[in-house]
């Protein structure tokens, strides 16, 4: 695009996207509330019954995503007003997408995948880095010239 003279270019800046897309390992006790600034990836562990509360959906854009992995069986995912949406199972990766943000509770879609094994700063990853193991579902055996 060429601009001639004193023309100004205008656009819309989407400032609701999160800046931090990192992974956070969190020991949850009681109720743990997420915000629009929370990390995208979370690994939750709990020693007693606990809950994770999704943020106010009106502060997010549709398509917003969280990814949760749990190592405990006593954690419940709740919407903004506190209604239970999902009980987390250990060893399962949960993908949580915001489909509608017209109310604080939002319209969330939750999918799960049991083919992941992730460790953060554990004995499996002594460098405290992040490693994810993905089970191979299919394998391509052709050549690149096919």
VMD Tcl script that draws the C-alpha trace (Angstrom):
set ca {
  {0.00 0.00 0.00}
  {1.28 3.43 -0.92}
  {0.36 6.55 1.00}
  {0.52 9.91 -0.75}
  {0.44 13.33 0.86}
  {-0.80 13.91 4.39}
  {-3.12 10.92 4.62}
  {-3.55 9.13 7.90}
  {-4.02 5.42 8.33}
  {-6.49 4.33 10.98}
  {-7.13 0.91 12.42}
  {-8.46 -0.92 15.41}
  {-6.04 -2.24 17.99}
  {-7.16 -5.38 19.80}
  {-5.72 -4.80 23.26}
  {-7.56 -7.63 24.98}
  {-5.11 -10.35 23.92}
  {-2.91 -11.65 26.68}
  {0.73 -10.70 26.66}
  {1.91 -13.75 28.61}
  {1.36 -17.04 26.81}
  {3.61 -18.93 29.22}
  {2.93 -21.88 31.47}
  {2.25 -21.52 35.17}
  {2.49 -24.38 37.64}
  {0.06 -23.62 40.44}
  {-0.69 -25.32 43.76}
  {-4.40 -24.63 44.22}
  {-6.04 -24.43 47.62}
  {-9.57 -23.17 48.07}
  {-10.58 -21.01 45.14}
  {-8.13 -19.77 42.50}
  {-9.44 -17.01 40.19}
  {-8.12 -16.37 36.70}
  {-8.12 -12.95 35.02}
  {-7.73 -11.66 31.48}
  {-4.00 -11.37 32.24}
  {-3.56 -14.95 33.42}
  {-1.20 -17.25 31.56}
  {-2.59 -19.37 28.75}
  {-1.21 -22.70 30.02}
  {-1.69 -23.90 33.60}
  {-0.67 -27.02 35.47}
  {-2.76 -27.38 38.61}
  {-2.06 -29.48 41.69}
  {-4.21 -29.59 44.83}
  {-3.89 -31.38 48.15}
  {-7.56 -30.86 49.06}
  {-10.75 -30.03 47.18}
  {-10.22 -26.81 45.22}
  {-11.69 -24.83 42.35}
  {-10.46 -22.70 39.47}
  {-12.73 -19.80 38.46}
  {-12.73 -18.48 34.89}
  {-12.49 -14.71 34.41}
  {-15.35 -12.34 33.64}
  {-16.04 -13.19 30.00}
  {-17.00 -9.60 29.12}
  {-13.35 -8.64 29.68}
  {-12.23 -11.12 26.99}
  {-12.72 -11.51 23.26}
  {-14.48 -14.48 21.72}
  {-11.97 -17.21 20.93}
  {-9.96 -16.60 24.10}
  {-8.33 -19.84 25.22}
  {-6.99 -21.48 28.34}
  {-5.20 -24.82 28.47}
  {-5.23 -26.73 31.75}
  {-3.38 -29.84 32.86}
  {-4.00 -31.31 36.29}
  {-2.15 -33.73 38.49}
  {-4.96 -33.95 41.06}
  {-8.49 -35.31 40.91}
  {-10.10 -32.86 43.31}
  {-10.17 -29.65 41.22}
  {-13.35 -28.19 39.70}
  {-13.49 -25.57 36.93}
  {-16.18 -22.91 37.51}
  {-17.56 -20.00 35.51}
  {-17.39 -16.42 36.79}
  {-20.49 -16.74 39.01}
  {-19.25 -20.00 40.54}
  {-21.25 -22.67 38.70}
  {-19.31 -25.89 38.12}
  {-18.40 -26.52 34.48}
  {-15.94 -29.42 34.68}
  {-14.28 -31.65 37.24}
  {-10.67 -32.11 36.21}
  {-9.23 -35.60 35.92}
  {-5.49 -36.01 36.52}
  {-3.34 -36.51 33.45}
  {-5.82 -34.92 31.05}
  {-5.23 -31.76 29.00}
  {-8.28 -29.47 28.92}
  {-8.74 -26.85 26.20}
  {-11.22 -24.14 27.25}
  {-12.47 -21.72 24.59}
  {-14.68 -18.67 25.00}
  {-17.42 -18.79 22.36}
  {-19.60 -15.95 23.64}
  {-18.81 -13.01 25.90}
  {-22.12 -11.17 26.20}
  {-22.45 -12.10 29.90}
  {-19.92 -12.32 32.74}
  {-20.28 -16.12 32.83}
  {-19.67 -16.38 29.10}
  {-20.26 -19.35 26.86}
  {-17.32 -21.72 27.21}
  {-16.51 -24.84 25.20}
  {-14.35 -27.44 26.93}
  {-12.54 -30.20 25.07}
  {-10.10 -32.68 26.51}
  {-7.23 -34.80 25.28}
  {-5.72 -37.69 27.21}
  {-2.69 -38.08 24.94}
  {-0.47 -35.58 26.79}
  {2.01 -35.96 29.59}
  {3.46 -32.66 30.71}
  {5.96 -31.91 33.43}
  {7.07 -28.54 34.75}
  {10.08 -28.26 36.99}
  {9.67 -31.81 38.24}
  {12.08 -34.73 38.46}
  {11.32 -35.30 34.77}
  {12.51 -31.78 33.93}
  {15.24 -30.93 36.45}
  {16.13 -27.74 34.59}
  {12.62 -26.44 35.47}
  {11.94 -26.01 31.77}
  {8.79 -27.15 30.07}
  {8.59 -30.44 28.23}
  {5.47 -31.88 26.70}
  {5.18 -35.41 25.40}
  {2.73 -36.00 22.58}
  {1.70 -39.52 21.69}
  {2.02 -40.18 17.98}
  {-1.37 -40.76 16.44}
  {-0.18 -41.24 12.87}
  {3.13 -41.18 11.10}
  {3.96 -39.94 7.58}
  {6.13 -42.43 5.76}
  {6.29 -40.88 2.26}
  {9.08 -38.75 0.91}
  {9.03 -34.99 0.51}
  {9.24 -35.32 -3.26}
  {5.97 -37.28 -3.58}
}
mol new
graphics top color blue
foreach p $ca { graphics top sphere $p radius 0.5 }
foreach p [lrange $ca 0 end-1] q [lrange $ca 1 end] { graphics top cylinder $p $q radius 0.2 }
display resetview
